[in-house]
Structures are given as C-alpha cells and as structure tokens.
Amino acid sequence: MTALEDFLRTRAGGAVLDIACGGGAFARRLVDGLASYRGVTGLDIVDKREEFLGNIEGDDVSFVASAIGDYLRGDHGFDTISISNALHHLEGVGDILRDLRRIANPNGVVIISEMYADDLTPPQQTQRDLHAMIARLHVGMGEYHRATYTRDEINGFLAGAGLGVLHAFDAPHDDAPVEKGTDGFAGRAGSVMADAYPDGAPPDVSAEYERLKARAIAIGVARPPQLTLVCAYR
Ligand SMILES: C[S@@+](CC[C@H](N)C(=O)[O-])C[C@H]1O[C@@H](n2cnc3c(N)ncnc32)[C@H](O)[C@@H]1O
C-alpha cells in the first residue's frame, strides 16, 4: 500500500467520526475512498455545520459542534475515527488520543493525518515558519495552536496513547510547486497579524513578519510534508 486510498478501498468504514473536521475536506476523502460506510459524523469546536453538510451529502451525515474533550465524556461508538491536520490544534493531545479508546468500537481504527516539521526543503521551511508565526498570533488571541510536530513527536503521542500503527503513508511533497511572493500563505500570515494587532503590531512581531516575507520572496513557500497513519488500540 502506498497511499491512504489503498487502505480505504479495503475497509468497511462502519460509523465514521472525523474530529476537528473543519469544512469536511478529510471526511470527503474518507467517504469517497472507503469501500462502504454506515454514517459520518463531523465534529468541530467551531460550528461549521453548513459547510460540512454542504460538502458531504446523505441521510446518515451529521455535525456536532463541540470540543473533542467534552464529546469524549458521552456515550458514542465509532468504527473509523480520523483527525486530519489538527493534532497541533488540540490542547492535551496525548490525553485525547488515549481517551478516544472509549468511543472506538472493537476493531475500530484511528486515522491520523498531520503535516510534519522535519526534513523540510527550504520552501517548506518558510511555510513552517509562517505557520508557526500564525500559531503564535492565534495563541495571543486565546486560541490553542502550536507549530507543527516532527514525525518522532507524532509517533510518540500515538505510542503513549496505546495506539499501534498498522499502515504508515509518508508523503514528503519535496517536489511540490514553489510559490514565490507574498500573495499566498505569507499574505495569510499578514492578515492574521492585522487581526491580532488592529492598531499595529509590536516591533518584534513586525520584524519577524518582514523577515518571513523576504524569505517567501527569495526562497518561496511550498506545501508541507504529510504523515498519514492508520492505527488501532493495542
Ligand atoms: C487546520 S483545521 C483542520 C480541518 C480539517 N480536519 C482538514 O484537514 O482540513 C483544524 C480544526 O481543528 C478545530 N479544533 C481546534 N480545537 C478543537 C477541539 N478542541 N475540538 C474539536 N475541534 C477543534 C478547528 O476549529 C479547526 O477547524
């Protein structure tokens, strides 16, 4: 197997839960790829019901607006649980991964897909630094958001939670197109900075942004590498 889709087409997905689903991009990938599924629930701390339900149609599709930590206290059961590009958004991620066991049915799988922070090309490093700046700005606005983890850190969370890896798909994206300039991700960091400091950013924050903008122009920005792991509780 070389890609998540190779696994999905072998899997009867049963009841599917996509945690921190956002607008449903990853849930869409699951429902398109799984051999079958019984129902799909998207969960996000922000109410993205409309976007999620617009993206995934069907009778057995639902959205829950909740923090995952609160949801885990309820009585639920899922066969396929996913978390995509959100481990670095979850405070207490180790505890959350451990406690997911409560809502995983026997033979359930947990699919983790996360961009990672090691072995980056120079343009990927620009992306990581801009993302880390956005994360710091979000923290300043009261939102939990961390810089991306290394593969060792991600694997460490899983091992600590009692999750064994059944299949690993590592996409380095080291040939991804390089975007040079400040229109794309660098511009997004600028917008977040403007939101965080409507009356003007402090000099150290502005200086960091100018440094990263110059890097985005000279070296460019590229899509980060992605680690996707299909796991089960031991
Ligand atoms: C980068 S987005 C990932 C969205 C989607 N999974 C994807 O791959 O496109 C991170 C999401 O995590 C959500 N989030 C952050 N903390 C959360 C929490 N404690 N419980 C549930 N969702 C959370 C955010 O609202 C956001 O939609």
The ligand as an ORCA input file, in Angstrom:
! r2SCAN-3c Opt
* xyz 0 1
  C      -6.421     23.096     10.385
  S      -8.079     22.765     10.717
  C      -8.237     21.107     10.057
  C      -9.555     20.910      9.360
  C      -9.746     19.561      8.656
  N      -9.597     18.438      9.574
  C      -8.841     19.397      7.466
  O      -7.974     18.502      7.464
  O      -8.994     20.174      6.517
  C      -8.115     22.480     12.475
  C      -9.541     22.386     13.029
  O      -9.468     21.988     14.403
  C     -10.602     22.549     15.053
  N     -10.390     22.421     16.522
  C      -9.461     23.055     17.265
  N      -9.537     22.649     18.548
  C     -10.531     21.721     18.621
  C     -11.089     20.931     19.673
  N     -10.618     21.018     20.938
  N     -12.104     20.080     19.394
  C     -12.581     19.988     18.133
  N     -12.108     20.719     17.097
  C     -11.087     21.568     17.321
  C     -10.627     23.960     14.496
  O     -11.844     24.627     14.719
  C     -10.311     23.698     13.007
  O     -11.496     23.544     12.260
*
